[in-house]
Amino acid sequence: MAPMYPAPTFPGVPGTPSASAGKTDALALLRDSLSSASGANWLETLRSGLRQLRTDLHEHIAATEGPDGLYDEVGRSDPRLACTATRLRREHGRLSAIVDELSAGAAHEPVDPGWLNSARPRIRDLVRQWGSHRRRDTQLAYDSVSLDIGGQD
């Protein structure tokens, strides 16, 4: 039996259809770059992951901050969640800055070996922050449509 009131779908939010379904997973590429030893293959995997993450991030920002995006919808339907939406909006700028910083460092040829060593912790941090941000977005979408009817033990 189908749910009576299906949850809204927001492209760019986990669990909802994406316009670019079937594309390469940016986080998988970044994790692969972390597990690689070093060298050109590592660098190309990193560059691909950062390009894909930038695309994913722009798509996500458009879906959440754009006209009738998730954050505006949440603010209209449940004002108590507006602070969470504001925090998530701020994170978009920080995530974009990290992606830009890493992309700029990876773009130079030849890449400084010292940069490679300092980049790995930043990449791990980016993967962690992006995953955490997406989980909080999913939770916000869930919280905005869930109804507390009480009666639980």
ABEGO torsion letter per residue (X at the ends): XBBABBBBBBBGBBGBBBAABGBBBAAAAAAAAAABAEEAAAAAAAAAAAAAAAAAAAAAAAAAABBGBAAAAAAAABAAAAAAAAAAAAAAAAAAAAAAAAAAAAABOBBBAAAAAAAAAAAAAAAAAAAAAAAAAAAAAAAAABBBAEGBX
